[in-house]
Amino acid sequence: MNREIKFRAWDLYNEKMIEIGFLENISLNKDLDFANYEVMQYTGLKDKNGVEIYEGDILSFDIQDYNGNDNIYILPVSYYIDSFMCLKEENEYFYLGEILANDEELEVIGNIYDNKDLIK
């Protein structure tokens, strides 16, 4: 299975998200000064509504603990230790693929730039 490789970026100067597209488009865009952008990669996965999940997106998801109790999490997506995951704390994280396999209701509810108030 091939994962689609594409990117978006947060424009630090204009404070808005822009679509960059595919990797070959980045090298062709000589006007793009990467010092002014936070670049985020597409994970290759989509939420329950078909919304593409990128690094920096804030997800709402439900994970059951060992006692069968539901726990609702609202966490951002990061690329950490060679995988896309949601970090709860330094040593506690959820792999994005595992979240999707266990929660059909996973949803992108914002991103870390437009919706900082969603993250505690």
Residue pairs with C-beta under 8 A, 6 or more apart in sequence:
3 44
4 42
4 44
5 22
5 23
5 41
5 42
6 20
6 21
6 22
6 23
6 41
6 42
7 20
7 21
7 22
7 23
7 26
7 39
7 40
7 41
7 42
8 17
8 18
8 19
8 20
8 39
8 40
8 42
8 54
9 17
9 18
9 20
9 37
9 38
9 39
9 40
10 16
10 17
10 18
10 37
10 38
10 40
10 56
10 111
10 113
11 17
11 18
11 36
11 37
12 36
12 37
12 38
13 36
15 113
17 111
17 113
17 114
18 37
20 26
20 29
20 32
20 39
26 32
38 56
38 113
40 54
40 55
40 56
41 54
41 55
41 79
42 52
42 53
42 54
43 52
43 53
43 54
43 55
43 77
43 84
43 96
45 52
45 53
45 84
45 96
45 97
45 100
46 52
46 53
47 53
47 59
47 106
47 107
47 108
48 104
48 105
48 106
48 107
49 107
49 108
51 107
51 108
53 59
53 77
53 84
53 96
53 108
54 77
54 111
55 77
55 78
55 79
55 84
56 76
56 77
56 111
56 112
56 113
57 76
57 77
57 108
57 110
57 111
57 112
58 74
58 75
58 76
58 77
58 108
58 109
58 110
58 111
58 112
58 115
58 118
58 119
59 73
59 74
59 75
59 76
59 77
59 86
59 99
59 106
59 107
59 108
59 109
60 72
60 73
60 74
60 106
60 107
60 109
61 72
61 73
61 75
61 86
61 94
61 99
61 103
61 105
61 106
61 107
62 70
62 71
62 72
62 73
62 103
62 105
63 70
63 71
63 73
63 94
63 99
63 102
63 103
64 70
64 71
64 102
65 71
73 86
73 88
73 94
74 109
74 118
74 119
74 120
75 86
75 87
75 88
75 94
75 119
76 86
76 87
76 111
76 112
76 119
77 84
77 85
77 86
77 96
78 84
78 85
78 86
78 87
79 85
80 87
80 93
83 95
83 96
84 95
84 96
84 97
85 93
85 94
85 95
85 96
86 93
86 94
86 96
86 99
87 93
88 94
99 106
100 106
109 115
109 118
110 118
112 119
